[in-house]
């Protein structure tokens, strides 16, 4: 009996030693990995939003500048170091410049070229003399110059940047634009940087939205109603599914989505009883759709407000909710109004304001009226739409 107990004690002791050995091995391995990484520094990453250069993973206690350019120290804001000079542009064909820290050590490079708009191919847009207010800018142009030969008047213009393989510059000078219905002032669904400069007095407002979810379900009728603007509707209507999917998926996504909604509605309406029930009970008012942004860029937006300029960018208003229908017994509700859109929606945003810049979200739509019964009972008034954030930035935001 004692021998058995002794053997069990030996076995338990051996098991304990085995577990202890395993624990020590694991601990030593973890320590080796830990101490191997101690003292290692994460490499600084150089990136850009249009003509704004910025540093990721930079030492917040350091300072940085561009060797060879006077007064080129990077600004630090919200943990991001950034450099912008109106005289330079980021270009693959530019000269390589070293980015150095306070000790003169090179931490990265960037290619910059002297900015000379006079040497670029320029698309001139006089908003007062356009025959077609929907303007498409091809990849052949480096710069778009938007102005008005008629002062103190607002014009309905929507500018689309077509697919291209290099950044583009858009200059607005002393111009007032209120885009056509359902349309932004400026948009690009391709992943390319857009540099926008505003000079003088500039007002950019997206077109309003007067359509509800019911109109979306009747897409063929919508096409005939808004004609040319249908393309802008596909591209820019970020609210139909309550996300920013439009700038991520573009026209094809929305075409498929809306056609799918249409098919679903048609299938429902093929049910004869459904038709009779709708006629007898009526229906709630359709919800209004949200507005569209004034500027919507899938890639990076570098926004520069010139010295002494006064610039306002306004999102489009949401549509009113539909009215509930009157019915013999049902108290149908009014539809909710759509939300007013953001002024700007973009992938990344760098803002340099040397004048005055104001961003406004669009107004929310009114709630629809309730439906009544013959006895005077009624449903609920639809809620008024709210407002989106003045700007929606999906990735990096830099503010000078």
MARZA-114952 format. One record per residue (C-alpha): x, y, z. Coordinates in steps of 0.5 Angstrom, whole numbers, padded with zeros to 4 digits, always signed. Example, Ala and Ser with C-alpha at 12.3 -4.5 7.8 and 13.67 -1.06 7.14 Angstrom:
2
+0025-0009+0016/+0027-0002+0014/
// end
This chain:
400
+0000+0000+0000/+0006+0005+0002/+0009+0003-0005/+0003+0005-0009/+0003+0011-0005/+0010+0013-0006/+0009+0011-0014/+0003+0016-0015/+0007+0021-0011/+0013+0020-0016/+0008+0020-0022/+0005+0027-0020/+0012+0030-0018/+0014+0028-0025/+0008+0031-0028/+0009+0037-0025/+0016+0038-0027/+0013+0037-0034/+0008+0042-0034/+0013+0047-0030/+0018+0046-0036/+0013+0047-0041/+0011+0054-0038/+0018+0056-0038/+0019+0054-0045/+0013+0058-0047/+0015+0064-0043/+0022+0064-0045/+0019+0064-0053/+0015+0070-0051/+0020+0074-0048/+0025+0073-0054/+0019+0076-0058/+0018+0081-0054/+0025+0084-0053/+0027+0083-0060/+0022+0088-0062/+0024+0093-0056/+0027+0099-0059/+0025+0097-0066/+0021+0103-0069/+0015+0103-0074/+0017+0106-0081/+0014+0112-0083/+0009+0112-0089/+0009+0118-0094/+0002+0119-0097/-0002+0124-0100/-0009+0127-0101/-0008+0131-0108/-0003+0136-0107/-0003+0135-0099/+0003+0130-0097/+0002+0127-0090/+0006+0122-0086/+0003+0116-0082/+0007+0113-0076/+0011+0119-0075/+0014+0121-0068/+0010+0126-0065/+0015+0129-0061/+0019+0130-0068/+0019+0136-0073/+0019+0134-0081/+0021+0138-0087/+0022+0138-0094/+0030+0138-0096/+0031+0143-0102/+0024+0147-0101/+0024+0154-0096/+0019+0154-0091/+0017+0147-0092/+0016+0145-0084/+0010+0140-0084/+0004+0142-0080/+0002+0137-0074/-0006+0136-0073/-0009+0131-0069/-0003+0126-0070/-0002+0127-0077/+0004+0131-0080/+0002+0135-0087/+0005+0139-0092/+0002+0143-0097/+0005+0149-0102/+0000+0152-0107/+0007+0153-0111/+0008+0145-0112/+0004+0139-0114/+0005+0132-0112/+0006+0128-0119/+0010+0122-0121/+0014+0126-0126/+0016+0131-0121/+0023+0131-0118/+0024+0127-0112/+0025+0131-0105/+0027+0128-0099/+0023+0129-0092/+0028+0130-0086/+0027+0130-0079/+0030+0135-0074/+0037+0132-0074/+0037+0132-0082/+0036+0124-0083/+0032+0122-0089/+0025+0119-0087/+0022+0118-0094/+0021+0121-0100/+0016+0125-0105/+0016+0127-0112/+0014+0134-0113/+0013+0139-0119/+0013+0146-0119/+0005+0148-0120/+0004+0152-0127/-0003+0152-0129/-0002+0155-0135/+0002+0149-0138/-0004+0145-0137/-0010+0143-0141/-0016+0147-0138/-0023+0146-0139/-0026+0153-0139/-0034+0153-0136/-0038+0159-0136/-0044+0157-0132/-0048+0163-0135/-0047+0160-0143/-0048+0153-0142/-0053+0149-0147/-0053+0143-0142/-0052+0144-0135/-0049+0137-0134/-0042+0137-0136/-0037+0131-0136/-0030+0132-0136/-0026+0127-0140/-0019+0125-0138/-0015+0129-0143/-0016+0135-0138/-0011+0137-0132/-0015+0143-0130/-0023+0145-0130/-0024+0153-0129/-0031+0154-0127/-0033+0162-0127/-0039+0166-0129/-0039+0172-0134/-0046+0174-0131/-0045+0177-0124/-0049+0175-0118/-0054+0170-0121/-0054+0162-0119/-0054+0157-0125/-0056+0150-0125/-0049+0146-0126/-0047+0139-0125/-0040+0137-0126/-0038+0130-0127/-0030+0127-0127/-0030+0122-0132/-0025+0116-0131/-0018+0118-0131/-0011+0115-0129/-0008+0122-0126/-0011+0127-0121/-0015+0133-0123/-0015+0140-0121/-0022+0144-0121/-0022+0152-0120/-0028+0155-0118/-0028+0163-0118/-0033+0168-0116/-0039+0163-0118/-0046+0161-0115/-0048+0154-0117/-0055+0151-0115/-0054+0144-0118/-0060+0141-0122/-0065+0136-0118/-0062+0130-0115/-0055+0132-0117/-0049+0134-0114/-0045+0140-0116/-0038+0136-0117/-0037+0129-0117/-0033+0123-0119/-0034+0116-0117/-0027+0113-0119/-0021+0113-0114/-0017+0119-0116/-0015+0125-0112/-0019+0132-0114/-0016+0138-0112/-0021+0144-0111/-0019+0151-0111/-0024+0156-0109/-0023+0164-0110/-0027+0170-0109/-0034+0169-0107/-0037+0162-0108/-0043+0158-0107/-0044+0151-0109/-0051+0148-0107/-0053+0141-0109/-0060+0140-0112/-0066+0138-0108/-0069+0131-0108/-0077+0131-0109/-0077+0123-0110/-0080+0118-0105/-0079+0111-0104/-0085+0110-0108/-0082+0113-0114/-0076+0109-0114/-0080+0103-0114/-0083+0106-0121/-0076+0107-0124/-0078+0107-0131/-0083+0113-0129/-0077+0116-0126/-0073+0115-0132/-0078+0119-0136/-0079+0124-0131/-0072+0126-0130/-0068+0124-0136/-0061+0126-0136/-0061+0127-0129/-0062+0119-0128/-0055+0118-0128/-0053+0123-0123/-0059+0120-0119/-0055+0113-0119/-0049+0115-0118/-0050+0120-0112/-0056+0118-0108/-0053+0115-0102/-0059+0115-0098/-0063+0110-0102/-0060+0104-0097/-0058+0109-0092/-0050+0108-0093/-0045+0111-0097/-0045+0105-0102/-0046+0110-0108/-0038+0112-0108/-0036+0105-0107/-0040+0102-0112/-0042+0107-0117/-0047+0107-0123/-0048+0099-0124/-0049+0098-0117/-0055+0103-0116/-0057+0100-0123/-0058+0093-0121/-0061+0095-0114/-0066+0100-0117/-0068+0094-0122/-0068+0089-0116/-0073+0094-0112/-0077+0095-0119/-0078+0087-0120/-0080+0086-0112/-0085+0091-0113/-0088+0088-0119/-0088+0081-0116/-0092+0084-0110/-0097+0087-0115/-0098+0081-0119/-0102+0079-0113/-0109+0080-0115/-0111+0080-0108/-0106+0085-0106/-0109+0090-0111/-0116+0089-0108/-0113+0090-0101/-0109+0096-0103/-0115+0100-0106/-0120+0098-0100/-0115+0100-0094/-0111+0105-0097/-0103+0105-0095/-0098+0109-0091/-0095+0115-0095/-0088+0113-0098/-0082+0116-0094/-0078+0121-0097/-0071+0120-0100/-0065+0124-0097/-0061+0129-0101/-0055+0129-0105/-0048+0132-0103/-0046+0138-0106/-0039+0135-0107/-0038+0127-0108/-0031+0124-0109/-0029+0117-0108/-0022+0118-0108/-0018+0124-0104/-0021+0131-0104/-0016+0137-0103/-0020+0143-0102/-0016+0150-0102/-0020+0156-0100/-0016+0162-0103/-0014+0168-0099/-0020+0173-0097/-0025+0168-0101/-0032+0167-0098/-0034+0160-0100/-0040+0156-0098/-0042+0149-0099/-0049+0146-0098/-0052+0139-0099/-0058+0138-0102/-0065+0138-0098/-0069+0131-0097/-0075+0130-0100/-0082+0131-0097/-0085+0124-0094/-0092+0122-0098/-0099+0123-0096/-0102+0117-0093/-0109+0115-0097/-0116+0116-0094/-0119+0109-0093/-0126+0107-0090/-0123+0104-0084/-0115+0104-0084/-0112+0110-0081/-0106+0111-0085/-0099+0115-0083/-0096+0120-0087/-0089+0118-0090/-0083+0121-0086/-0079+0126-0090/-0072+0125-0092/-0065+0127-0089/-0062+0133-0092/-0055+0131-0095/-0048+0133-0093/-0044+0138-0096/-0038+0134-0098/-0037+0126-0098/-0031+0123-0100/-0025+0118-0099/-0020+0123-0095/-0020+0130-0094/-0015+0135-0094/-0017+0142-0092/-0013+0149-0093/-0017+0155-0091/-0014+0162-0092/-0021+0165-0093/-0028+0163-0090/-0030+0156-0091/-0037+0154-0089/-0040+0147-0090/-0048+0146-0089/-0052+0140-0089/-0058+0140-0093/-0065+0141-0090/-0070+0135-0088/-0076+0134-0092/-0083+0135-0089/-0087+0129-0086/-0093+0127-0090/-0100+0128-0088/-0104+0123-0085/-0110+0119-0088/-0117+0120-0086/-0123+0115-0085/-0130+0118-0086/-0131+0119-0079/-0125+0123-0078/-0120+0119-0075/-0113+0119-0078/-0106+0116-0078/-0100+0120-0075/-0096+0126-0079/-0090+0123-0082/-0083+0126-0078/-0079+0131-0081/-0073+0129-0084/-0066+0130-0080/-0059+0133-0083/-0053+0129-0084/-0046+0131-0082/-0044+0137-0086/-0038+0132-0088/-0037+0125-0089/-0030+0123-0089/-0029+0115-0090/-0021+0115-0089/-0016+0120-0087/-0018+0128-0085/-0013+0133-0085/-0014+0140-0083/-0010+0146-0083/
// end
